[in-house]
Amino acid sequence: MFDYQLAGVEKRLRRLYQRGVLYNKKIYIFGVSENTRQIIQILRSYRLEPINVIDNDKKKQDSYCSEIRVISADKVDEIDSVKNLYILYSGYWREMAAQLRNHGVKKENILTLYKKETLGECLIQAYRGKRIYEKLINKYGNVPVFVCPYTGTGDIYLIGTFWKQYMEKDKLEDYVFLVLSKACEKVAKLFEIKNLEVFQRKAESQYLIRYYMMCREKVNIKLLNDSWAQIHTNPLEWFRGYKGLEFTELFRRFVFELPATAKPEHPVYQDAGRELEALFQEYGLKEGNTVVLSPYSNTLADLPKEFWIHLAKELKGKGFRVCTNSSGNSEPGIAGTIPVFFPLNIAPQWIERAGYFVGVRSGFCDVVSGTRAKKVVLYSSQDRFFNGSAFEYFNLKDMELSGDTAEILFDRNDYDGLTKKVMEGLGIMP
């Protein structure tokens, strides 16, 4: 969902929580998607944990979405129970609701959060976007405005690796670079990107894009995305994974229009020694003998808590300090590990100082891909991304971001074997 839509979903769930509607309910979410992962994070901020994610795709069943097992509707215990609440956010919500109703689920036990915009709403958004654009031009002059309309830190990092070459190609010296969050701003600050602006509200990027769509001849805006879904006339996203059109290639060729000889360039890391030394002392970590676990992903399949708990136990048994890259209730620390939070602008330096990193594929893996630490990145063998597998599209080697990362495919339910592969990938003897 777009970020302004996410804000609406957050507001509605907050109201339901405050009214007690979600209290003592067995919550199920229908459909594996990025939308579902975002909803799970919202629920976890209220300490609510869904029972399962439901999906009709057999390839997704028995996998994990934000550490929650994916099952078919037929596997739901007492599916028509009045204690169950089914949350839907999908353009196919009518079909999903009908499927649940056929199982005996009552209408009041189905919560549909999906909402389609009206023409009037689109016009209001465009007007708000016009005001935002005028404010930027008044501040910076009539310069190009680059918009990053997503919260994905991996996308920002990939943009940064091509930014210098892109500026040289188009001979640009002045511009505005817009991002959605402080996290994205910190990633952009790893590179030589200037005039960084963070949208005050996430919805503002969508307003600006709406104005761009309706009055393109009046603006100097470029979207730094291979195919943003809001630009519904751009069919490029359906070529993702087709005949070698993977992540880096799409950005290189269609976003920046650079030649195949242009390669991603990692940033030069700033010295953060004193800050890191203080943090390592605070958390009781050891330089070169700490493993950072990163178990969360907003896009791809992940692994159950049990795997991470087992892995942490094995690593601690080998004498390592183990911590979890955590951001609070929505992304809690793994049991038996030290939950840590560090700014993304020093994340690479943190991982290098720790010495070891293990994570499911996420944007954070891009940010730390250029470090000299021993790194393991995990992909579900069943995970697909448009015309290819998630591994084909996102692996760091083919993205030209890392040649020394151990990238491992895992199969569902083979978690003992996966632990062994991870240890080998880190260079740890059994």
N, C-alpha and C positions, 0 to 999 in steps of 0.2 A: 504494500500500500504506500501511497505517497505520504510524506511526512505530515502534511496538514490533515490528511485522513487519519493518520496515527494519533494525532493530537485529539481528534474527535472521538476515537475509540477509547483513548485513555480517559477522557472526560466522562464518557458514558459508563465505563466500568467503575470509575471512582464513585459516581453517583449510586450505582447499584450496590457497591460495597458499603457505602455509608448508610444506605437504607436497609442493609441486612439481607438483601436478596440473594447474595452469594454465600451466606452463612449456612453451614451444614449441608452444602450441596456437593454431590459427586460430579466434578466438572470434566467434560470431554470436549475436545476441539476437533472439528471435522476438517481434514485435509492437511497434508504436509506441505508447508510453504514458508517463505520468509515472513508472511503475515502471521502465521501460527506461532513462529518463534518470538515475534514481537509481542503477541498477546500473552504468551507464557511468561515473558519477562515482566509484563505489567502485573499479572496475577501474582507472581512471586514477590513483587514489591509489597503486596498485601499479605504475604505468607500463605498464599493459596496455591496448592499444587494440583494440577489436573491429573486425573486417574490415567487416561490414555489419550493418544491422538488416533483418530479414526481415518482410514484411507482405503479406497477401493482398489488401488494399484497394488497388486500382489508383490511387485518388486520392492515396494516400500514397507510392506508389512513385516513385522519382526525386526525392523531397524529402529533407530532412536532419533527422536526430534527434540532437541534441547533436553536430552537425557530421559525423555519420556517414551515408553515403548509404543510403537505404531501397530495397531491391530485392525482387523476388519470389523464392520458393524455387527456381524454375527457372533463375534467373540465378547461383546459387551455383556457383563453380568446384569441380568434383570433390566434389559434395555428400556423397558417401558416404565421403570420405577419413577415415582413422583420426586424422588430425591435426586435424580439425575438432571443435569443441565448441560445442554449441547450448544456450543458456541460455533457459529458459522461466520466466516468472512471470506467470501468468494463470489465471483461473478456467476457461479453455478449454484448459488444458495437455494434456488427454487428446487432444483433436482435433489440436492442434499436433504432439504426439509421434507420433500415428498418421500424419499427413501426412509427417513426416520419415522414419518407418520405411518408408513406401511408396516413398520415394526411395532406399531402401537404407541409411539411416543406422542404425548399430547402437545398441542401447539404452544401452551404456556411454558413448556420445558425446552423450547428451542429459542435461542437468543441469536438473532441475525444482526450482525454489526455492519454488514456491507450496505453502502448507500451510493446510488448513482447521482451524479450532478445534473442539475437542470441548466438550461441555456442562461437563465437569469443569474444563476450562481457563477457561471463561467464569465459573464460580462462584468460582474462585480469584482471577480478575481483579477481580470485584465485591467480594470481601472485602478485597483490597488497596486498592481504591478507597475503601471505607468507612474504612479507617485514614487515608488521605490527607485525606478530608473532615473527619474528627474532629480531626486535627491543625490544619487551617486554622481551624475553628470555635473551637478552644481559643486560637488566637493572635489572631483578629480579632473573635470574637463571632459571633452568629447573623446574619450579613449575607449579601446575595446573592453568589454565587460565579460569576463570568463566566469561561467557558472558551473559549480560542482553540486548538482541537485540531490546528492545522496549522502548518507552517513557512513558509507563504506570506507574504512581507512585504507584498505588495499587499493582501491581505485585512486585515491589521492596519492598514495605512494608511487604507483605506476606512472601517474601523470608527472610527478616530480622527477622521476628518472629520465624523462624525455624533455623536461621543460627547457633546459639550457639550449638544446639542439633546436627545439621548436622556435624559441625566441630568435635565434640566429637565422633560421630559415626565413622567417617572416619579417626579420629586421625590426622587431618590436622592442621598444625601450620603456614604454609606459602603458599601464593597464590597471584593471581592478580584478582581483581574484576572490571570488565569493565562495564560502563554504558554509555548511549547515551547523557545525558544532565546534566546540572548543577542542575536542579530540581531533577533528579533521584539521583544525588550524595548527595544532601541535605537530601533526605529520607534515603539513606543508612547510612548517618552519625548519624542518630538517634540510630543506633545499633552499636555493636562492630565489625564493618567490616573494615579491614585494606587494605592497598595497593590499594586504590580506584583510578581508572584511568577513565577519561572522554574522549571518542573518540573526536578528534579534529574536525572531520566531521562525520555526521550521517552515511554517506555511508560506512565508514570504518568497521563498525560492519558486514555489509553484505559481504564485501570483505573477512573478516576473516572467516566468516561462509562458504563462497564459497571454500576457501582453505581447511577448515576442511572437507567439503564434498568430495573433490577430493583427499585429501592426509591424510586421517584420521589416518593412522598408524604413521605419522610423527609429530603429534601434541598431546598435552595434554590439550585439550579444552573440557569444558562442558558447554552446553547451559542451562541456568536456566529458562527453559520454558517448559510447559507441552506438547506443540506440535507446534513448530515454523513452519509456513507454508513454509518457504524456504526449510526446510528439507522435501521434498515432499514424501519421502519414509516412513515417520512416520504417521500412520493413527490415532494416539491417539485423535486428536481433534474431530473426529467424535463420540467419546464416551462421550464427554462433556454433562453432565446432564443425563446420562444413569444410572439408578438404583443407585442413590446416589453419582455418580462421579461428585460432584460439585467442585467449585474452590479450597477450602482448601484441600479436599481429593485428588484431582489430583496432587497437588504439594507435599503433604505429601507422597503419595504412589509412584509416578512415577518420580518426580524430585529429591526428597531427599531420597527416599526409607526408610522412617522412619516408625515405628510401629504405630498402631492406638492410642496407649497411648500417643504419642507425641502431645503436644498441642501448639498452637501459643503463644508466649510470647511477650507482649508489652515491649517497651524499657523503661528504667528509664529516665524521662525527666530531661534535664539540667536546672539549674536555669537561667531564662531569665527575671527576675523581673524588673531590671532597664531598659532594652531595651523595654520591653512591656509597662512599665509605661510612658516612653517618647513617644511611638507611640500612646498610648491611649490619652495622652494629646494633641498630634499633631492633631489627628482626632476628638477630642472632644467626645470620647466614655466614657462610664461608666462601671467600673468593676462590673460584676455580673448582669448587666442590659442592655446588648447589644446582639442583635441577628445578627449572621453572616449568610447571604444567599449565597448559592453556586448553581447557576442555570445552570451550564454548565457541559456537559458530552461528552466525545469523543466516547463513545461506545453505550450507551443506550438512549432511547427516553427521551425527556425532556418536558418542559411545556412552554406555550406562555408567552410573556412579561406581558400581561394583568394580568395573575395570580399573578406574583411576585409583580407587582405594587399594586394590591389589597391587597395582604398579608402584604406588607410593610406598607401600609396605616393603616391596622387594628392593626398591632403591634405598630406603632407609637402612635395610638390612645390609647393604653394601657400604654403609658409612656416609651416605650423601645426606645433606640437608635438602628438604623438598618443600617447595612453596607453590601456591596456586595463584595465577594471575586472576584476581578477583575484583569485582566492582560492587560488592555489597549483597543485598538480599536477592537481586535478580540474577547475579552470577556469583554464588557463594563459593567459599573455599572448599576443597575436597577434604573430607574427614581425615585427620592424621597429618595434614599439611599446614603450613603457615600461609594464611591468606595475605596477599600483598597487593598494593595498588601503586603504580608508578606512571608518571606522565609519559605520553607517547614520544615526546621530543627527546627523552633520554632512554627510551625502551631498548634501542640497540646496544647502548653502552651498558645497560643493566644486564642484558643477556650475556654479553661478552664477559662481564665481571663474574656472573654466576658460573658460566662455563658450559651449561647444558640446558637444552630446551626440548620439550615434547608437547606437541599440540595437534588438535584436529585442524584441518585446513580452514583458515579464516584470514581476514585482512591483517591480523596481527602477525601472521607468518610472513607476509610480504614485508612488513616494517622491519623485521629482524633478519630477513633473508641474507643480507650482506655481512652479517657478523661472522666472527671467527669461532664462535662457540660450536660445539657439537649439537647438531639439530636433527630432530626426527619429526616429520609431518605425516599425519594419518589421513587416509581417504577410504570411504566405503567403496567396496568393489561394485556395489549395486547402484551407486549414486550416478544419476544422469544429469547432464546440463545441455539442454537444447539438442543439438545433433551429435553429441558425443558423450563420453563419460566425464564425470567431474574431474577425474585424474587427468585425462587428455587435455581438458580445457584449462585447468588451473595449476598443473604441476610446475614447480619453481624452475626446474631445469629447462623445460621447453619455453618458459616465459623469459629465460635468459637472466634470471635473478639469482640463481644459486646452483653451483655445480657440486657442492660438498654436503648437501642436505640428504639424509636418508629418507626417502619418500616411500611409505609403505601402504599397500592396499590391505584392508581388513575385511574378513567375512563375518557375517553375523554369527554369534554364539561360539566363535573360536577365540575367546579372549585370553585363555591361558597361552595359546600359541602366539598370540599377538604380543603379550608381555615379553616373551623370549625374543621376538624380532625387534622390539623396541630396545631392549638391553643391548642386543648385538649392534643395532644402529647407532647407539651411543658409544660403542666401543667398550662396553662393560662385559667382562667375562662372567659366565654363569658360575 
